[in-house]
Amino acid sequence: MAMTREEFEAKLGVVLRDHGIGTTADLTDELVAYWTGQRVGYVLINESPSGSSYEEFVMDDVQWNIWRSWLEAWIDSPMFSVRP
């Protein structure tokens, strides 16, 4: 059975809280998640020749259906970074 967004965010939230402040979950090459202190937050990273830009991302049910296969795969092979 496919994972729900709520199940994914519950698992991800525990992991991010355990890793501490400044840790991001590198969900894909362009999507990262972090712990806000209350919930999981998401950021899209856009790389360009002039630099990187960061945009808050809302993971609603529509976006979950688009991203779900990548995010479920991430659970099996999680990657993290530490960011300032």
The first five atom37 places (N, CA, C, CB, O) and aatype in JSON, in Angstrom:
{
  "aatype": [12, 0, 12, 16, 1, 6, 6, 13, 6, 0, 11, 10, 7, 19, 19, 10, 1, 3, 8, 7, 9, 7, 16, 16, 0, 3, 10, 16, 3, 6, 10, 19, 0, 18, 17, 16, 7, 5, 1, 19, 7, 18, 19, 10, 9, 2, 6, 15, 14, 15, 7, 15, 15, 18, 6, 6, 13, 19, 12, 3, 3, 19, 5, 17, 2, 9, 17, 1, 15, 17, 10, 6, 0, 17, 9, 3, 15, 14, 12, 13, 15, 19, 1, 14],
  "atom_mask": [
    [1, 1, 1, 1, 1],
    [1, 1, 1, 1, 1],
    [1, 1, 1, 1, 1],
    [1, 1, 1, 1, 1],
    [1, 1, 1, 1, 1],
    [1, 1, 1, 1, 1],
    [1, 1, 1, 1, 1],
    [1, 1, 1, 1, 1],
    [1, 1, 1, 1, 1],
    [1, 1, 1, 1, 1],
    [1, 1, 1, 1, 1],
    [1, 1, 1, 1, 1],
    [1, 1, 1, 0, 1],
    [1, 1, 1, 1, 1],
    [1, 1, 1, 1, 1],
    [1, 1, 1, 1, 1],
    [1, 1, 1, 1, 1],
    [1, 1, 1, 1, 1],
    [1, 1, 1, 1, 1],
    [1, 1, 1, 0, 1],
    [1, 1, 1, 1, 1],
    [1, 1, 1, 0, 1],
    [1, 1, 1, 1, 1],
    [1, 1, 1, 1, 1],
    [1, 1, 1, 1, 1],
    [1, 1, 1, 1, 1],
    [1, 1, 1, 1, 1],
    [1, 1, 1, 1, 1],
    [1, 1, 1, 1, 1],
    [1, 1, 1, 1, 1],
    [1, 1, 1, 1, 1],
    [1, 1, 1, 1, 1],
    [1, 1, 1, 1, 1],
    [1, 1, 1, 1, 1],
    [1, 1, 1, 1, 1],
    [1, 1, 1, 1, 1],
    [1, 1, 1, 0, 1],
    [1, 1, 1, 1, 1],
    [1, 1, 1, 1, 1],
    [1, 1, 1, 1, 1],
    [1, 1, 1, 0, 1],
    [1, 1, 1, 1, 1],
    [1, 1, 1, 1, 1],
    [1, 1, 1, 1, 1],
    [1, 1, 1, 1, 1],
    [1, 1, 1, 1, 1],
    [1, 1, 1, 1, 1],
    [1, 1, 1, 1, 1],
    [1, 1, 1, 1, 1],
    [1, 1, 1, 1, 1],
    [1, 1, 1, 0, 1],
    [1, 1, 1, 1, 1],
    [1, 1, 1, 1, 1],
    [1, 1, 1, 1, 1],
    [1, 1, 1, 1, 1],
    [1, 1, 1, 1, 1],
    [1, 1, 1, 1, 1],
    [1, 1, 1, 1, 1],
    [1, 1, 1, 1, 1],
    [1, 1, 1, 1, 1],
    [1, 1, 1, 1, 1],
    [1, 1, 1, 1, 1],
    [1, 1, 1, 1, 1],
    [1, 1, 1, 1, 1],
    [1, 1, 1, 1, 1],
    [1, 1, 1, 1, 1],
    [1, 1, 1, 1, 1],
    [1, 1, 1, 1, 1],
    [1, 1, 1, 1, 1],
    [1, 1, 1, 1, 1],
    [1, 1, 1, 1, 1],
    [1, 1, 1, 1, 1],
    [1, 1, 1, 1, 1],
    [1, 1, 1, 1, 1],
    [1, 1, 1, 1, 1],
    [1, 1, 1, 1, 1],
    [1, 1, 1, 1, 1],
    [1, 1, 1, 1, 1],
    [1, 1, 1, 1, 1],
    [1, 1, 1, 1, 1],
    [1, 1, 1, 1, 1],
    [1, 1, 1, 1, 1],
    [1, 1, 1, 1, 1],
    [1, 1, 1, 1, 1]
  ],
  "atom_positions": [
    [[0.84, -1.19, 0.0], [0.0, 0.0, 0.0], [0.88, 1.25, 0.0], [-0.95, 0.0, 1.22], [1.9, 1.3, 0.69]],
    [[0.49, 2.24, -0.77], [1.26, 3.47, -0.88], [1.21, 4.26, 0.43], [0.74, 4.33, -2.04], [0.21, 4.25, 1.15]],
    [[2.3, 4.93, 0.71], [2.42, 5.76, 1.91], [1.6, 7.04, 1.71], [3.91, 6.1, 2.21], [1.57, 7.6, 0.62]],
    [[0.96, 7.49, 2.77], [0.24, 8.76, 2.7], [1.21, 9.9, 3.02], [-0.97, 8.78, 3.68], [2.29, 9.68, 3.58]],
    [[0.81, 11.1, 2.67], [1.64, 12.28, 2.97], [1.81, 12.42, 4.48], [1.01, 13.56, 2.38], [2.9, 12.74, 4.95]],
    [[0.76, 12.17, 5.22], [0.82, 12.29, 6.67], [1.81, 11.28, 7.27], [-0.57, 12.09, 7.28], [2.56, 11.62, 8.18]],
    [[1.8, 10.05, 6.76], [2.74, 9.03, 7.24], [4.18, 9.43, 6.92], [2.42, 7.66, 6.62], [5.07, 9.31, 7.76]],
    [[4.39, 9.9, 5.69], [5.73, 10.33, 5.28], [6.22, 11.47, 6.15], [5.72, 10.75, 3.8], [7.35, 11.43, 6.64]],
    [[5.39, 12.49, 6.36], [5.81, 13.64, 7.14], [6.03, 13.28, 8.61], [4.78, 14.75, 7.04], [6.89, 13.87, 9.26]],
    [[5.27, 12.33, 9.13], [5.49, 11.88, 10.51], [6.86, 11.22, 10.64], [4.37, 10.9, 10.96], [7.6, 11.52, 11.57]],
    [[7.2, 10.33, 9.71], [8.51, 9.66, 9.73], [9.63, 10.67, 9.52], [8.59, 8.56, 8.66], [10.63, 10.66, 10.23]],
    [[9.46, 11.53, 8.53], [10.48, 12.53, 8.22], [10.67, 13.49, 9.38], [10.1, 13.3, 6.95], [11.8, 13.86, 9.69]],
    [[9.59, 13.9, 10.01], [9.68, 14.82, 11.14], [10.49, 14.24, 12.28], [0.0, 0.0, 0.0], [11.3, 14.96, 12.88]],
    [[10.3, 12.97, 12.59], [11.07, 12.32, 13.66], [12.55, 12.32, 13.31], [10.58, 10.86, 13.89], [13.39, 12.65, 14.15]],
    [[12.87, 11.97, 12.09], [14.28, 11.91, 11.67], [14.92, 13.29, 11.72], [14.39, 11.33, 10.24], [16.04, 13.43, 12.22]],
    [[14.23, 14.3, 11.21], [14.8, 15.65, 11.21], [14.97, 16.19, 12.62], [13.91, 16.59, 10.4], [15.97, 16.84, 12.92]],
    [[14.01, 15.94, 13.5], [14.15, 16.38, 14.9], [15.35, 15.7, 15.55], [12.86, 16.07, 15.71], [16.11, 16.34, 16.28]],
    [[15.53, 14.41, 15.28], [16.65, 13.67, 15.86], [18.0, 14.15, 15.34], [16.5, 12.18, 15.57], [18.99, 14.13, 16.08]],
    [[18.06, 14.6, 14.08], [19.32, 15.06, 13.5], [19.69, 16.47, 13.96], [19.24, 15.04, 11.99], [20.87, 16.83, 13.94]],
    [[18.73, 17.26, 14.38], [19.04, 18.57, 14.94], [18.9, 19.72, 13.96], [0.0, 0.0, 0.0], [18.68, 19.54, 12.76]],
    [[19.04, 20.92, 14.52], [18.89, 22.16, 13.76], [19.95, 22.24, 12.66], [18.99, 23.39, 14.69], [21.1, 21.86, 12.87]],
    [[19.54, 22.74, 11.5], [20.46, 22.91, 10.39], [20.53, 21.72, 9.46], [0.0, 0.0, 0.0], [21.18, 21.78, 8.41]],
    [[19.87, 20.62, 9.82], [19.88, 19.43, 8.97], [18.72, 19.49, 7.99], [19.8, 18.14, 9.82], [17.59, 19.78, 8.38]],
    [[19.01, 19.22, 6.73], [17.96, 19.11, 5.73], [17.95, 17.7, 5.18], [18.15, 20.14, 4.59], [18.99, 17.04, 5.09]],
    [[16.77, 17.25, 4.83], [16.61, 15.98, 4.12], [16.67, 16.31, 2.64], [15.26, 15.25, 4.51], [15.84, 17.07, 2.13]],
    [[17.65, 15.74, 1.95], [17.81, 16.0, 0.52], [16.9, 15.03, -0.24], [19.31, 15.84, 0.06], [17.33, 13.94, -0.63]],
    [[15.65, 15.42, -0.43], [14.63, 14.54, -0.97], [14.85, 14.24, -2.45], [13.27, 15.14, -0.77], [14.66, 13.11, -2.89]],
    [[15.24, 15.25, -3.22], [15.61, 15.11, -4.63], [16.72, 16.12, -4.88], [14.37, 15.34, -5.6], [17.16, 16.8, -3.95]],
    [[17.17, 16.23, -6.11], [18.2, 17.22, -6.45], [17.69, 18.64, -6.25], [18.66, 17.03, -7.89], [18.49, 19.56, -6.07]],
    [[16.38, 18.82, -6.28], [15.84, 20.18, -6.19], [14.89, 20.41, -5.03], [15.15, 20.51, -7.45], [14.43, 21.54, -4.84]],
    [[14.58, 19.39, -4.24], [13.64, 19.54, -3.13], [14.28, 19.06, -1.84], [12.34, 18.76, -3.41], [14.75, 17.93, -1.74]],
    [[14.29, 19.94, -0.83], [14.8, 19.58, 0.49], [13.7, 19.85, 1.52], [16.1, 20.38, 0.84], [12.78, 20.62, 1.29]],
    [[13.84, 19.18, 2.66], [12.9, 19.37, 3.77], [13.69, 19.68, 5.03], [11.99, 18.12, 3.97], [14.84, 19.27, 5.15]],
    [[13.07, 20.39, 5.95], [13.71, 20.75, 7.21], [12.64, 20.78, 8.3], [14.45, 22.13, 7.11], [11.45, 20.83, 8.0]],
    [[13.07, 20.75, 9.56], [12.16, 20.83, 10.68], [12.03, 22.28, 11.11], [12.65, 19.94, 11.87], [13.03, 22.93, 11.42]],
    [[10.81, 22.81, 11.12], [10.57, 24.21, 11.49], [10.52, 24.42, 12.99], [9.28, 24.7, 10.87], [10.51, 25.56, 13.46]],
    [[10.5, 23.35, 13.74], [10.28, 23.41, 15.17], [8.88, 22.95, 15.53], [0.0, 0.0, 0.0], [8.59, 22.63, 16.68]],
    [[8.01, 22.92, 14.5], [6.63, 22.48, 14.7], [6.16, 21.49, 13.64], [5.7, 23.66, 14.7], [5.27, 20.68, 13.89]],
    [[6.77, 21.56, 12.46], [6.34, 20.7, 11.35], [7.47, 20.61, 10.33], [5.04, 21.25, 10.69], [8.5, 21.28, 10.45]],
    [[7.25, 19.77, 9.33], [8.2, 19.65, 8.22], [7.93, 20.79, 7.24], [8.08, 18.26, 7.51], [6.79, 21.02, 6.84]],
    [[8.99, 21.51, 6.85], [8.91, 22.54, 5.83], [9.67, 22.08, 4.6], [0.0, 0.0, 0.0], [10.57, 21.24, 4.7]],
    [[9.32, 22.6, 3.44], [9.94, 22.2, 2.19], [10.47, 23.43, 1.45], [8.94, 21.43, 1.3], [9.89, 24.51, 1.53]],
    [[11.57, 23.24, 0.72], [12.17, 24.3, -0.08], [12.59, 23.72, -1.42], [13.38, 24.96, 0.65], [13.22, 22.66, -1.48]],
    [[12.24, 24.42, -2.5], [12.73, 24.08, -3.83], [14.0, 24.88, -4.07], [11.66, 24.38, -4.94], [14.05, 26.09, -3.82]],
    [[15.04, 24.21, -4.56], [16.3, 24.87, -4.88], [16.43, 24.92, -6.39], [17.52, 24.12, -4.23], [16.38, 23.89, -7.06]],
    [[16.6, 26.12, -6.92], [16.77, 26.31, -8.35], [18.19, 26.76, -8.61], [15.75, 27.34, -8.92], [18.6, 27.84, -8.18]],
    [[18.95, 25.93, -9.31], [20.33, 26.26, -9.67], [20.34, 26.93, -11.04], [21.24, 24.99, -9.66], [19.66, 26.48, -11.96]],
    [[21.11, 27.99, -11.16], [21.27, 28.67, -12.45], [22.7, 29.19, -12.53], [20.23, 29.84, -12.61], [23.4, 29.21, -11.53]],
    [[23.13, 29.6, -13.72], [24.49, 30.13, -13.85], [24.76, 31.33, -12.94], [24.74, 30.53, -15.28], [25.9, 31.58, -12.56]],
    [[23.71, 32.07, -12.59], [23.9, 33.24, -11.74], [23.83, 32.91, -10.25], [22.86, 34.29, -12.07], [23.99, 33.8, -9.41]],
    [[23.59, 31.65, -9.91], [23.54, 31.24, -8.5], [22.32, 30.41, -8.18], [0.0, 0.0, 0.0], [21.59, 29.96, -9.07]],
    [[22.12, 30.2, -6.91], [20.99, 29.4, -6.45], [19.89, 30.29, -5.91], [21.44, 28.4, -5.37], [20.15, 31.35, -5.34]],
    [[18.66, 29.85, -6.1], [17.53, 30.53, -5.47], [16.73, 29.5, -4.7], [16.64, 31.26, -6.54], [16.68, 28.32, -5.06]],
    [[16.1, 29.95, -3.64], [15.36, 29.07, -2.75], [13.93, 29.57, -2.65], [16.03, 29.0, -1.35], [13.69, 30.76, -2.48]],
    [[13.0, 28.65, -2.77], [11.59, 29.0, -2.75], [10.84, 28.05, -1.82], [10.98, 28.97, -4.17], [10.93, 26.83, -1.97]],
    [[10.09, 28.62, -0.87], [9.26, 27.77, 0.0], [8.31, 26.97, -0.88], [8.47, 28.63, 1.05], [7.81, 27.47, -1.89]],
    [[8.06, 25.74, -0.49], [7.25, 24.82, -1.27], [6.17, 24.25, -0.36], [8.12, 23.68, -1.89], [6.46, 23.83, 0.76]],
    [[4.94, 24.24, -0.83], [3.83, 23.69, -0.06], [3.55, 22.28, -0.55], [2.55, 24.59, -0.18], [3.19, 22.08, -1.72]],
    [[3.71, 21.3, 0.33], [3.43, 19.92, -0.01], [1.98, 19.62, 0.35], [4.41, 18.93, 0.73], [1.68, 19.15, 1.44]],
    [[1.09, 19.91, -0.59], [-0.32, 19.59, -0.37], [-0.62, 18.25, -1.04], [-1.25, 20.72, -0.94], [0.3, 17.59, -1.54]],
    [[-1.87, 17.84, -1.05], [-2.22, 16.53, -1.61], [-1.92, 16.43, -3.1], [-3.69, 16.24, -1.36], [-1.52, 15.37, -3.58]],
    [[-2.11, 17.52, -3.84], [-1.82, 17.51, -5.27], [-0.32, 17.31, -5.49], [-2.29, 18.82, -5.95], [0.08, 16.46, -6.29]],
    [[0.51, 18.08, -4.78], [1.96, 17.95, -4.91], [2.43, 16.57, -4.44], [2.68, 19.05, -4.12], [3.33, 15.97, -5.03]],
    [[1.82, 16.07, -3.37], [2.19, 14.74, -2.87], [2.01, 13.7, -3.96], [1.34, 14.37, -1.63], [2.88, 12.84, -4.14]],
    [[0.91, 13.76, -4.69], [0.68, 12.78, -5.76], [1.72, 12.9, -6.87], [-0.71, 12.96, -6.35], [2.07, 11.89, -7.49]],
    [[2.22, 14.09, -7.12], [3.26, 14.29, -8.14], [4.61, 13.77, -7.64], [3.37, 15.79, -8.5], [5.32, 13.11, -8.4]],
    [[4.97, 14.04, -6.4], [6.29, 13.74, -5.86], [6.37, 12.4, -5.13], [6.69, 14.83, -4.91], [7.47, 11.96, -4.8]],
    [[5.26, 11.74, -4.89], [5.22, 10.57, -4.0], [6.25, 9.49, -4.34], [3.86, 9.96, -4.04], [6.93, 9.02, -3.44]],
    [[6.39, 9.09, -5.59], [7.32, 8.0, -5.91], [8.76, 8.36, -5.53], [7.26, 7.67, -7.41], [9.49, 7.5, -5.04]],
    [[9.18, 9.6, -5.73], [10.53, 10.02, -5.34], [10.68, 10.04, -3.82], [10.84, 11.41, -5.91], [11.71, 9.62, -3.28]],
    [[9.65, 10.51, -3.15], [9.73, 10.63, -1.69], [9.68, 9.27, -1.01], [8.6, 11.51, -1.18], [10.35, 9.06, 0.0]],
    [[8.89, 8.36, -1.54], [8.88, 6.99, -1.0], [10.23, 6.32, -1.22], [7.75, 6.16, -1.64], [10.69, 5.57, -0.36]],
    [[10.87, 6.57, -2.36], [12.2, 6.02, -2.62], [13.23, 6.62, -1.67], [12.62, 6.28, -4.09], [14.15, 5.93, -1.25]],
    [[13.08, 7.89, -1.31], [14.0, 8.54, -0.39], [13.98, 7.84, 0.97], [13.66, 10.03, -0.23], [15.03, 7.69, 1.59]],
    [[12.81, 7.41, 1.43], [12.7, 6.73, 2.72], [13.61, 5.51, 2.75], [11.23, 6.31, 2.99], [14.19, 5.19, 3.79]],
    [[13.75, 4.81, 1.63], [14.59, 3.62, 1.56], [16.08, 3.95, 1.53], [14.24, 2.8, 0.33], [16.9, 3.14, 1.97]],
    [[16.44, 5.12, 1.03], [17.85, 5.54, 0.93], [17.96, 7.02, 1.27], [18.43, 5.26, -0.5], [18.23, 7.84, 0.38]],
    [[17.77, 7.38, 2.54], [17.75, 8.8, 2.89], [19.12, 9.47, 2.76], [17.25, 8.97, 4.31], [20.16, 8.85, 3.01]],
    [[19.09, 10.73, 2.37], [20.29, 11.56, 2.28], [20.02, 12.86, 3.02], [20.7, 11.83, 0.78], [18.92, 13.41, 2.96]],
    [[21.05, 13.35, 3.73], [20.92, 14.56, 4.52], [22.09, 15.49, 4.25], [20.84, 14.23, 6.02], [23.15, 15.07, 3.79]],
    [[21.87, 16.77, 4.53], [22.92, 17.78, 4.49], [22.78, 18.65, 5.73], [22.84, 18.65, 3.19], [21.72, 18.69, 6.36]],
    [[23.85, 19.32, 6.09], [23.79, 20.32, 7.15], [23.97, 21.66, 6.48], [24.89, 20.06, 8.27], [24.95, 21.89, 5.77]],
    [[23.03, 22.54, 6.73], [23.03, 23.86, 6.1], [22.95, 24.93, 7.18], [21.85, 24.01, 5.09], [22.35, 24.71, 8.23]],
    [[23.56, 26.08, 6.93], [23.52, 27.16, 7.93], [22.13, 27.77, 8.04], [24.52, 28.25, 7.57], [21.92, 28.69, 8.84]]
  ]
}
